[in-house]
Amino acid sequence: MIKTELLKDGTLIRHYSDSGMKLLQAETGIMYDEAIDIVPCQYTYEETEIPVEQDELADAINALNILGVE
């Protein structure tokens, strides 16, 4: 299932799969491990059956830490 959470004082929104699957952005067809958009979000996402690789997940977590999101 796709989960969302607000980040950075409600100016960003994070989309991710709670079961560790990649997301497909419906409007562009681009695949993401997780997506961070500006609020209000213009995009919709679908959960795929493709698992996120663990090293890709670690990269995403590091990117969030760089943005100051824990």
C-alpha contacts under 8 A as a table, 3 or more apart, distances in Angstrom:
res1	aa1	res2	aa2	distance
1	M	17	S	5.61
1	M	18	D	5.77
1	M	19	S	6.75
1	M	47	E	6.78
2	I	15	H	6.58
2	I	16	Y	5.49
2	I	17	S	4.50
2	I	18	D	6.26
2	I	45	Y	7.94
2	I	46	E	7.46
2	I	47	E	6.36
3	K	15	H	5.70
3	K	16	Y	5.41
3	K	17	S	6.00
3	K	18	D	6.40
4	T	13	I	6.63
4	T	14	R	5.34
4	T	15	H	4.57
4	T	16	Y	6.54
5	E	13	I	5.65
5	E	14	R	5.28
5	E	15	H	6.91
6	L	9	D	7.44
6	L	10	G	5.13
6	L	11	T	7.26
6	L	12	L	5.84
6	L	13	I	4.51
6	L	14	R	6.32
7	L	10	G	5.37
7	L	11	T	6.50
7	L	12	L	5.02
7	L	13	I	5.74
7	L	14	R	7.00
7	L	69	V	6.96
8	K	11	T	5.71
8	K	12	L	6.02
8	K	69	V	7.23
9	D	12	L	7.70
10	G	13	I	7.19
10	G	39	V	7.30
11	T	38	I	5.97
11	T	39	V	5.32
12	L	36	I	6.55
12	L	37	D	5.57
12	L	38	I	4.57
12	L	39	V	5.35
13	I	36	I	5.53
13	I	37	D	5.34
13	I	38	I	6.27
13	I	39	V	6.20
13	I	41	C	7.42
14	R	34	E	7.21
14	R	35	A	5.69
14	R	36	I	4.40
14	R	37	D	6.56
15	H	34	E	5.69
15	H	35	A	5.09
15	H	36	I	6.30
15	H	45	Y	7.92
16	Y	20	G	7.93
16	Y	22	K	7.90
16	Y	23	L	7.12
16	Y	33	D	7.13
16	Y	34	E	4.69
16	Y	35	A	6.64
17	S	20	G	5.34
17	S	21	M	5.53
17	S	22	K	6.92
17	S	23	L	7.12
17	S	34	E	7.37
17	S	47	E	6.67
18	D	21	M	7.66
20	G	51	P	5.79
20	G	52	V	5.68
21	M	33	D	7.16
21	M	47	E	6.49
21	M	48	T	6.05
21	M	49	E	6.07
21	M	50	I	5.44
21	M	51	P	4.22
21	M	52	V	5.29
22	K	31	M	6.59
22	K	32	Y	5.62
22	K	33	D	4.69
22	K	34	E	7.00
22	K	47	E	6.23
22	K	48	T	5.59
22	K	49	E	7.20
22	K	50	I	5.61
22	K	51	P	5.82
22	K	52	V	5.53
23	L	31	M	5.60
23	L	32	Y	5.03
23	L	33	D	6.03
23	L	34	E	6.51
23	L	35	A	7.90
23	L	45	Y	6.06
23	L	46	E	5.56
23	L	47	E	4.72
23	L	48	T	5.76
24	L	29	G	6.06
24	L	30	I	5.80
24	L	31	M	4.52
24	L	32	Y	6.28
24	L	45	Y	5.41
24	L	46	E	5.10
24	L	47	E	6.30
24	L	48	T	6.57
25	Q	28	T	5.77
25	Q	29	G	5.32
25	Q	30	I	5.42
25	Q	31	M	6.31
25	Q	32	Y	7.56
25	Q	43	Y	6.80
25	Q	44	T	5.91
25	Q	45	Y	4.52
25	Q	46	E	6.50
26	A	29	G	5.52
26	A	30	I	7.79
26	A	43	Y	7.22
26	A	44	T	5.69
26	A	45	Y	5.58
26	A	46	E	6.72
27	E	43	Y	6.59
27	E	44	T	7.07
32	Y	35	A	6.27
33	D	52	V	5.90
33	D	56	E	7.37
33	D	57	L	7.10
33	D	60	A	7.64
34	E	60	A	7.49
37	D	40	P	7.98
37	D	41	C	5.88
38	I	41	C	5.77
48	T	51	P	7.98
52	V	56	E	6.62
52	V	57	L	6.50
53	E	56	E	5.25
53	E	57	L	6.29
54	Q	57	L	4.96
54	Q	58	A	6.27
55	D	58	A	5.07
55	D	59	D	6.32
56	E	59	D	5.03
56	E	60	A	6.32
57	L	60	A	5.08
57	L	61	I	6.30
58	A	61	I	5.11
58	A	62	N	6.18
59	D	62	N	5.08
59	D	63	A	6.21
60	A	63	A	5.06
60	A	64	L	6.35
61	I	64	L	5.12
61	I	65	N	6.31
62	N	65	N	5.03
62	N	66	I	6.28
63	A	66	I	5.07
63	A	67	L	6.39
64	L	67	L	5.04
64	L	68	G	6.38
64	L	69	V	5.17
64	L	70	E	6.84
65	N	68	G	4.95
65	N	69	V	5.22
65	N	70	E	5.92
66	I	69	V	7.39
